Amino acid sequence: TGSVQGVFYRASTFEKAQGLNLLGWVKNLPGNSVEIVAEGPRYSLEELVAWAKVGPPDAVVDTCDVVWKEYVGQLRTFSIEY
């Protein structure tokens, strides 16, 4: 949550996730927040979480809640959801 919409947060997340070979998606939610769902190696996920806490240059991230779940293996790409 924070100033994460209208600052290329989703596009930057997409690029970061692809660079880390992660699968999943990112989308805007109501209330100035963004949701990221990602699957991949734990070290890559941890790097994405660290990045998400800061975001792209124009973002101001107030909070970053992380929920870890068991690997499901249903995702095939990383995409921006609208």
C-alpha positions as CSV (number, residue, x, y, z in Angstrom):
1,T,0.0,0.0,0.0
2,G,1.0,3.6,-0.4
3,S,1.6,5.7,-3.5
4,V,1.9,2.7,-5.7
5,Q,-0.6,3.4,-8.5
6,G,0.2,5.7,-11.4
7,V,4.0,5.3,-10.8
8,F,4.7,2.3,-13.0
9,Y,4.7,-0.1,-10.0
10,R,3.0,-2.9,-12.0
11,A,5.2,-2.5,-15.0
12,S,8.3,-2.4,-12.9
13,T,7.2,-5.4,-10.9
14,F,6.6,-7.3,-14.2
15,E,10.2,-6.5,-15.3
16,K,11.7,-7.4,-11.9
17,A,9.7,-10.7,-11.8
18,Q,10.7,-11.7,-15.3
19,G,14.3,-10.9,-14.5
20,L,14.0,-13.3,-11.5
21,N,12.3,-16.0,-13.7
22,L,9.2,-15.9,-11.5
23,L,5.7,-16.8,-12.5
24,G,2.5,-15.0,-11.4
25,W,0.8,-11.7,-11.7
26,V,0.5,-8.2,-10.4
27,K,-2.6,-6.0,-10.2
28,N,-3.9,-2.8,-8.7
29,L,-6.4,-3.1,-5.9
30,P,-8.8,-0.4,-4.5
31,G,-7.4,1.8,-1.8
32,N,-4.0,2.6,-3.3
33,S,-2.6,-0.9,-3.1
34,V,-1.1,-3.4,-5.4
35,E,-1.2,-7.2,-5.1
36,I,1.6,-9.5,-6.3
37,V,1.3,-13.3,-6.6
38,A,4.5,-15.1,-7.5
39,E,5.9,-18.6,-7.6
40,G,9.5,-19.6,-8.0
41,P,12.7,-20.3,-6.1
42,R,12.6,-19.0,-2.5
43,Y,15.7,-16.8,-3.0
44,S,14.1,-15.1,-6.1
45,L,10.9,-14.6,-4.2
46,E,12.8,-13.0,-1.3
47,E,14.5,-10.7,-3.7
48,L,11.1,-9.7,-5.2
49,V,9.8,-9.0,-1.7
50,A,12.8,-6.8,-0.8
51,W,12.3,-4.9,-4.1
52,A,8.5,-4.6,-3.5
53,K,9.1,-2.9,-0.1
54,V,10.7,0.0,-2.1
55,G,9.3,-0.3,-5.6
56,P,10.2,1.9,-8.6
57,P,11.7,5.4,-8.1
58,D,8.4,7.4,-8.0
59,A,6.6,5.0,-5.6
60,V,6.2,5.5,-1.9
61,V,5.5,2.1,-0.2
62,D,3.9,2.5,3.2
63,T,3.3,-1.2,4.0
64,C,4.2,-4.5,2.4
65,D,2.4,-7.5,3.8
66,V,3.8,-10.9,2.8
67,V,2.0,-14.2,2.9
68,W,4.0,-17.4,2.1
69,K,2.1,-20.4,0.8
70,E,2.9,-23.8,-0.5
71,Y,4.0,-24.1,-4.1
72,V,1.0,-24.9,-6.3
73,G,2.6,-24.9,-9.8
74,Q,-0.5,-23.6,-11.7
75,L,1.1,-20.4,-13.0
76,R,2.8,-20.4,-16.5
77,T,3.9,-16.8,-17.0
78,F,4.2,-13.5,-15.2
79,S,1.5,-11.0,-16.3
80,I,0.0,-7.6,-15.4
81,E,-3.7,-8.1,-14.6
82,Y,-6.2,-5.3,-15.3
